Amino acid sequence: MALRIRNFKKSDLETLCQIDRICFPADIAFSRAELAYHLNHPKSITRVAEGLGRILGFAVARMETSSCAHVITLDVIPDARKCRIGTSLMKALHRELKRKRVEAAILEVSTQNLPAQRLYEKLQYQYLEIVSGYYQGREDAYRMGLLFS
């Protein structure tokens, strides 16, 4: 499959909202307003994956400080998983963060989401701590971090 990674366009918003609702339970998925906030934040970087004539996924990171970014979300539609789309999106984010001279990235991932944990491990993220009740007070998350060399 030919995969294209590109920057977010405002016209992507509705599709990205739909993808986020597919990828996460209703009480965890971003509302339209929340996702629009993250996508349009002046310190956000969003990459969109296109293939087979449609959007297959996206990733959002925000510069928290001049040296540290926070990966807000990584979403890939279920029928496109295991095609290295998540890896491609994360690597595209990492390239941009390095270009901006960011030294580290952090993210949170559910302690129950083993496929995502394995992805982040392959990308060299390290486990930092457990965040109790991160997801709606019910589900814990691992905070993971990556130092760029």
N, C-alpha and C positions, 0 to 999 in steps of 0.2 A: 504494500500500500504506500503510495506517495503521501508523505506527511509534510505539511507546511506549518511552521511556527511563526506567528506574526503578533504584532501589537494589538491590543484591544481597541475596538472602535465602538463608539456610543451605540451604534445600531446592533451590537452584539448583546446588549443588556438582557432582553427578553429570553433569548436562547440560553444565556448563561444562568439566568434564574431557573429555567426549566431543568437544566443539567444539575444544578445544585440541589434541587428538590428530588431529583432521581437518585443522587449520590448519598443523600443524608436523610434521616428520619425528619418528619415535619417539624418536630420541636427543636431540631438541631440545625436544619437548613436555614440559611439567611433569608430574611424577608427581602422583598424587592428593594426597599429603602436601605436596608443594611448593606446589601450587595452593591447597590449603586454608590453608596458612601465609600466602600472599600475600593471599588473600581475607579472612581473619579478622584480619590484623595490625591492631592498634589505630590505626595511622597510615595505613592503606590506604583508598582511595576506589575503589569499584567501581560501574560503571554497566552495566546489562544492557539490551539492545535486544530488544524483543518485537514480532512482527508475524506475521500469518497464523496466529495461535494457537500460536506457538512462540517459543523463544529463537533469535534470529538471530545474536547476537554479544555481546561484552562487552569492557570495557576496565578495566584496573586501574592505579592510580597509588599511590605511597606517598610520604608526606611524609618527605624525608630530613633536612631542617632546617626551621626556621620559614619560610625564604624559598625553598626549592628542593624540587621534587618530581621523582620518577623514574617515568616511565611504564613499567610492568613488562611489559604486553602489551596488544595490541589484536587481537582474534580476531573474524572474521566468517565465517560458513559460506560455502563457495564459491558455492552457488546464489543467495546474497543479495548478493554483491559487485556493485559498480557501481550500487548503489541509494542511495548516500550514507549508509549505516549507519555505516561507520567514521568519517566526518566528524561525524555526529550524536553518536556516542559520545565522540569526542575533544572536541567543543565542550561537551558536558555535563560532562566531567572538567574542562575549562578553567574553566567557570563556577564549579564548586565550589572549585577551587584559588584562583581570584581572590577568592571569598567568604572564604576562609581567609587572604587577604592574602599568598599565595605570589607571589613575584616571577618565578620561572623554573621551567621544566620541561625535563628532559632525557630522552632515550630512545636506544635502540640499534636499528638496522635493518640487516638483511643488505645487503651491497654488491651482492648478486644480486637483491634484491627491488625491482625498479623501480616496480611499482605502489604499494607502501607508501611508497617515497621520494617519489613524486609527491604522494601524499596529504599527507605531512608538509610538503613544500614549499608546497603550497596553504594549509596552516595556518600558514605563516610560520616554520616551524622552519628553523634555519640549520645547515649542516654545521660541526662543531667539530673532529673528528679521526677517524682510522681506528683501530679497535681490532682489532689483529691476533689471529686465532684466537679471536674472541669466542664463536663457536658450536662448542663441543666441540673447540677447538683446530684446526679444519679450515677454518672459514669466517670471513672478516673481517666487521666491522660498521662502519657509520658511527655515531658518536655525534652526535646532533643536539640542538639546544637552542632554546628559545623564551623570550624575555623578555616578560612580560605588561606592557602599558602601562596 
